Amino acid sequence: MVAVPYPVDVDAPSVRYYTGYGLSNTIVKPPYSTLTAYDLNTGTIKWQVRTGDEPRAAAQGATDTGVISQRSGIITTVTGLLFHAGEDGKVRAHDVETGKVLWTGTLPAGSRGGPAMYEVNGRQFLIVNASQTPQGGRGAAAQVTGQRAYVAFALKE
């Protein structure tokens, strides 16, 4: 994306952020997305965490931003884990009581849609779609040139 120059008399920021798909005027500051747990008995927020790092912001040194395009789901286990895979190319296991990230796995590409669980011979597995560009591009920009896969993770016995 070509940067439009600031007017000469404007104190321009040292870093400019572009989304590449028309949201640059609506994004003010992180967090761009959060994962929120509600206490349905009280109607209050139990915890809220940012959903990873926006890859383009991370490339410029930003951390803990949440990703801009969050079109992925979650899945929970009876043992108190919440798994979330995002477009930043990571899958994270959160503690359902606190939201704390307990584990992070790397995917070959970003993820859209919901992860799934299955069992084989008493062993539980998490499977994640990793087929989206981690940059959240659209149209031709969304073509993934690297690996695409369904990735399975075995949970500890």
ABEGO torsion letter per residue (X at the ends): XBBBBBBAABBBBABBBBAGAGAAAABABOBABBBBBBBAAAGBBABBBBBEBBAAAAAAGBBGAEBABBBBBBBBBAAGBBBBBBAAGBBBBBBAAAGBBABBBBBABBBBEBBBBBBBGGBBBBBBBBABBAAGBBEAAABBABBBBBBBBBBBX
